[in-house]
Amino acid sequence: MIEHYDENGDLVAMSSETPKQPIDTPRADLAYIRPCPLRRFPSELCVKHGDDYFVVAISREQLMNMLEAGTKQLREFDKRPIEDTEIG
């Protein structure tokens, strides 16, 4: 595991070492958040890509940023007419 620290020296995230992938990498098969077993993090981000699984602990601030971005995206999605979605 790689530990990531902020400018104050506080642990803000942990990740497994993985090689960098090009920008045109195909989308993940599955991505979700779940409770983190580490007491200092509220959640972890889980991604399945092919046969590989990646799990990264996320801080409270990171989780709040994800929730804010997700809420904004959902509101924008809900504004679109049904014809603009694949389910219409």
Order of alpha helices (4+ residues) and beta strands (2+ residues): beta-beta-beta-beta-beta-alpha
